[in-house]
Amino acid sequence: MHQPEIIIVPALFATIAYISWLLVTSGMRKYQLRVLTECHTRLVDKLGSVQDVSAFLSTDAGSRCIRDLTTEPARAANPKAQILRAAQRAAVLVCVGVASRRIYRTAY
């Protein structure tokens, strides 16, 4: 009554799904960073003199631009969200572990 595929197949599927998710999200982050960097490079190229830079920085768009350059993304800056996300992941992993243990006990 050995049925290791009960655990192996879902674990393999979960691993492939996780690796796919990692590849997709890292590609998206890389693309977003490239677009943002290109936009800021064009902006710096357009600003030719110190007076242009100071005039730009005194506007709302200039302050947003500098804030975007100097701060981390919002999801990384919010510690409450990080703690809740970690707690949710831990709860899911505990449930998966308990279910795997019960399946293992009934199979063997």
N, C-alpha and C positions, 0 to 999 in steps of 0.2 A: 504494500500500500504506500509505496514511496512515490510522491508526486511533486518533485522539485520544481516542475514548470509552473506550479501555482504561485511561487514566489519569484522565480527567475524571469518569467515573461513580463509581469508588471514592473519589476525592477529594471529590466532592460528598456522597456518602453519609457519609464520615468527618466532614466539616464539619457536616452536619446532626445526626449522632449526638453530636458534641462539644458543639454548642450546646444540644441537648436535655439532655445530662448536666449542663451548667453551670446551666441553668434549674432542673432538678430538685434538684440539690444546694444551690443557693442558696436555694431555697424551703424545703428541709428545715432548713437552718441558721437561716433567719429564723424558722421555726416553733419550733424548739428554743429559740432565744434569747427569743422572746416568752413561751413557757411558763415558762422559768426565771425571767425577769424578773417575771412575774405571781406565781409562787410566792414569790419573795423579797419582793415588795411586800406580799403577804398576811401573810407572817411578820413583817415590820416593823410592819405595822398592828396585829397582835395583841400585840406587845410594847409595853406602854404606858409602863413606867417604866424607869429606869436599873437598878434591882435585877432586873427581869425580863430585861433584856438581858444583864447580867453572869451571871445564873444560866443562861441559855441558852448563852452562849458558853463556859461552863465544862464543858458536856456534850460528848460525842463528836459529836453531831449539829450542835451549834453550831460546833465547830472545822471539821467538814466543810463546813458552809455558808460559812464565811469563806474556807476554802481554795478552794472552787468560785468564789467571787466574785473572788478576787485572783489566781488562776493562769490560765495559758493552757490550752487543751485539750491533752490528752496527745500527740496526734499532732504538734502544733506544738512541743512542748517536747522532743521526742526527736530530737536532731540526727543520730544514726546512721540512724534510719528515713528521715529526709529525704534523706540522702546516698544511701542504697540505692535509694529511690524514684526519685531523679533519675538514677542510673546505669542503672536498669532502663528508664526512659523513653528515655534516650539510646541504649541498645542497640537498642531496638525501632525508634526513628527511623532509626538507621543501617541496620538490616536493610531497612526500607521504602525508604530511599533507594537502596540497592544493587539491590534488586529492581526499583524503578522505572527505574533506569538500564539494567538488562539488558533490561527490556521495551521501553524506548525504542530501544535499539540493534538489537534484533531486528525491531522494527516498521518502522524506517526504514533 
